[in-house]
Amino acid sequence: MSKKFPIVLIIDDAQKFREFCEFVIKRTTKWIRVYVAKDGLEGLKMYEQYEPDLILLDLNMPKVDGFDVLKYIIKKDKNTKIIVTTSYDDSQENINRVIKLGAISFLAKPMNHIILMKTVSDALYNGKTTGLNNVKSTVSNLH
């Protein structure tokens, strides 16, 4: 199946955060298709249905948590880029863990619209993110 426009899937149990991300992405770019899921289980179903190019993924969710969603998708599909969205108080250990599992980056919540769109654009067009959000090399250098 050939896609005309990139697809972003937002998987997060916080309704206000889902609405913020969806609004910012749709308002900023008319050519990105955005879908939202309220928990990990719904997110996995939507992943199978829409085959997104990019996923914004929360870690702490009911039914299926973000770690399990990440592991499932990375095992099945190395092309879908996953950015974990996490609160400022999340541990460095969790951040290191998601990067090791295959997430390309993380975004600390809350965030402003500029950081969100810079990260989404970088991930879709360059296959990675830049600046402070690109922690993959940092984590690998620690070991």
N, C-alpha and C positions, 0 to 999 in steps of 0.2 A: 504494500500500500504506500503510495507516494503522498506525502503531506505537502500542501501548498504553504501553510504557515506553521511556525513553531508552536508547540503546545506546552503549557506550563500547568502542572498540577500542584495545588496547595493542599497539604494534608496537615490539619491542625484542629485540635478540639476547641480552641478559643475563637468564638464566632467573630469578635471584633477584630482579631488579627487576620482571620480569613478575609473579612470584608475589606480591611485596609489594603492588604496585598492585591486582592482582585481589583479594587478601585484604582490603585496606583498603576498597576500594569496596564489595565484597559484604558485608562485616561492618557497614559504616556505614549502608548503604542497601540495603534489600531490593528496591527497585523499579527499580534500574538493571541492565540486562543487560550483562555484560562478556564480551568475547572477546579472545583473545590470539594474537599471531602472532610467530614467532621470527625473522623477517627481512622485508626489504622486499617480496620477491616474494610470500611468503605473506600479508603485510599487504594488498597490492593485491588479491589474490584474495578475502580476507575482506571488504575494503571493498566490492567488487562484490556479494558475497553478502549482507551484513548491512546495508548502507547506514547506517553509524553516525552518530550525532549529534555525537560527539566522538571525536577520535583523540589518544592520547598517543604521540608519535612520536620515536624515537631517531634521531640523525643518522648515526652510524657503524655500519653493519650490512653483512653480506655480501650478495651477490647483487644487491640494489638498495638504494642508500643512501637515507637520509632526505630528502635534497634532491630526488632524483628522485621519490620517493613524494609529497612535498609538491607539487611542480610538477604532477604528473599529476592529483592530486585537486583542487587549486585550479582548474586549467584546466577540469575536468569539472564541478565541484560547488562553488559558492560558499557553500552552506549548512552543509556539514560543518565544524565548528570543529576546528582542529588546534593542539595545544599541543606544542611541541618539548621533549623532555627531553634535557638535555645535561649533561656533566660540568663541574665547576667550572673545569677548565683549558681549556675550549673558548674559542676566541677571540671577542672582541667583534665582529669582522668576520663570523663565522659567525652569531652571534646577530642582528646587523643584517640579514644576508642572508635569514634565514628569516622575519623579520618583514616585510621588503619583498616576499617571495614570497607572503605571505598567512597565515602562522601568526598566531594571535591572541595568543600568549604563549609564554613558555618557562619551564621549571622546571629549576633546577640540581639535579643528582644529587650526592650522596644528599639526600633530603628526608625530613621526618617526615610522619606520617600526617595531621596537622592541615593542613599546607600543601597536601598533595595533595588532600584533600577540599574545602578552601576553593576551590582553583583549579578543580576539577572542577565543583563546585556553581555557582560564579559563571559558568563557561562555559556550562553547560547552561541556567541560568535567566535569566541576564542577557545572554548572548551575548558576554560579555567577561570578563576577569579584573580583579581590583582589586589595589591596592597595588604592591609592587615588581615583581610579575609582569606588570603591564600596561605593556609597554615600547613599544607601537606609537606612542603620542603622543610619547614621549621620542625615539625614533629619527627621527620626522618633524621634530621641532623642531631636530635637529642639522643638518639640510640646508637 
